Each structure stands twice: as structure tokens, then as C-alpha cells.
Amino acid sequence: MPDHIVDRSRPYAYADAMAEPIKKITANLPVKLLERAQATTGLGITETLVAGLEELERSRKRSALRALRGKVRFELDVEKTRR
């Protein structure tokens, strides 16, 4: 499993002592999809859903960064950075 999907060092990060409010939900999910996702993460239902939501957020941020391509001027003097 790729490491970027789940931070295994914090499997219950969603429940960190009052880090964020928690919302309990009821959702109807395709069984096979959930089983495949859990097999991929190796985690329980809640942790798998949190990992999926976090990945969606990262994907949105990557898209926003790609949209900036060619719009941000970047100058770097390689020789100065080596000193």
C-alpha cells in the first residue's frame, strides 16, 4: 500500500483529543467498494473513510497548484543556494 494514502503512525488521528469536532453520519455505501478500500488501507471503516476524504482534499490542492503552472514567476540562482 502506498504510504501517501494513510499515515499509519496516527491510525486514530480523526479522534485526536478535541483536535477537530467530529460529525457522526449514516451513509449508504457500495459494499464491494468499501471492502476494496479497506483492503487497500488495511484499516477500519471510519479510518478508511477519513483517509479517502483526506485524499480528496489533497487532490483538490494538487489541482489548484497545477492551475498555477506558468503563472508564478520563479527565479533561482543555483550557485547562491549551494553556498
C-alpha positions as CSV (number, residue, x, y, z in Angstrom):
1,M,0.0,0.0,0.0
2,P,1.4,3.4,-0.9
3,D,2.3,5.5,2.2
4,H,0.6,8.6,1.0
5,I,-2.8,7.1,1.4
6,V,-2.7,6.6,5.2
7,D,-0.5,7.9,7.9
8,R,-0.1,4.7,9.8
9,S,1.7,6.5,12.7
10,R,-1.7,8.1,13.6
11,P,-4.4,5.5,12.8
12,Y,-6.9,7.3,15.0
13,A,-5.9,10.8,14.1
14,Y,-9.6,11.6,13.4
15,A,-10.2,11.3,17.2
16,D,-7.3,13.2,18.5
17,A,-8.4,14.8,21.7
18,M,-10.6,17.6,20.5
19,A,-8.4,18.4,17.6
20,E,-11.5,18.9,15.4
21,P,-15.2,18.4,16.0
22,I,-16.4,15.0,15.0
23,K,-19.6,14.5,13.0
24,K,-21.4,11.2,13.2
25,I,-23.1,10.2,9.9
26,T,-25.1,7.5,8.3
27,A,-24.2,6.6,4.8
28,N,-25.2,4.0,2.3
29,L,-22.1,2.8,0.6
30,P,-21.5,0.1,-2.0
31,V,-20.3,-2.9,-0.1
32,K,-17.6,-4.0,-2.6
33,L,-16.2,-0.5,-2.9
34,L,-15.9,-0.2,0.9
35,E,-14.3,-3.7,1.1
36,R,-11.8,-2.8,-1.6
37,A,-11.0,0.5,0.1
38,Q,-10.5,-1.2,3.5
39,A,-8.3,-3.8,1.9
40,T,-6.2,-1.0,0.4
41,T,-5.8,0.9,3.7
42,G,-5.7,-2.1,6.0
43,L,-7.8,0.0,8.4
44,G,-11.4,0.0,9.7
45,I,-14.4,1.7,8.2
46,T,-14.0,5.1,9.9
47,E,-10.3,5.3,9.3
48,T,-10.7,4.3,5.7
49,L,-13.4,6.9,5.1
50,V,-11.2,9.6,6.7
51,A,-8.3,8.5,4.6
52,G,-10.4,8.8,1.4
53,L,-11.7,12.2,2.4
54,E,-8.2,13.4,3.1
55,E,-7.0,12.1,-0.3
56,L,-9.9,14.1,-2.0
57,E,-8.7,17.2,-0.2
58,R,-5.0,16.6,-1.3
59,S,-6.2,16.0,-4.9
60,R,-8.1,19.3,-4.9
61,K,-5.0,21.1,-3.6
62,R,-2.8,19.5,-6.3
63,S,-5.2,20.6,-8.9
64,A,-5.1,24.2,-7.6
65,L,-1.3,24.1,-7.7
66,R,-1.4,22.7,-11.3
67,A,-3.7,25.6,-12.2
68,L,-0.9,28.0,-11.2
69,R,1.6,26.4,-13.7
70,G,3.1,29.2,-15.8
71,K,1.5,31.9,-13.7
72,V,4.1,32.2,-11.0
73,R,7.4,33.6,-11.8
74,F,10.2,31.7,-10.1
75,E,13.9,32.7,-10.2
76,L,16.6,30.7,-8.5
77,D,20.3,31.3,-8.6
78,V,21.6,27.7,-8.2
79,E,25.1,28.9,-7.3
80,K,23.9,31.1,-4.4
81,T,21.8,28.2,-3.0
82,R,24.9,25.9,-2.9
83,R,26.8,28.2,-0.6
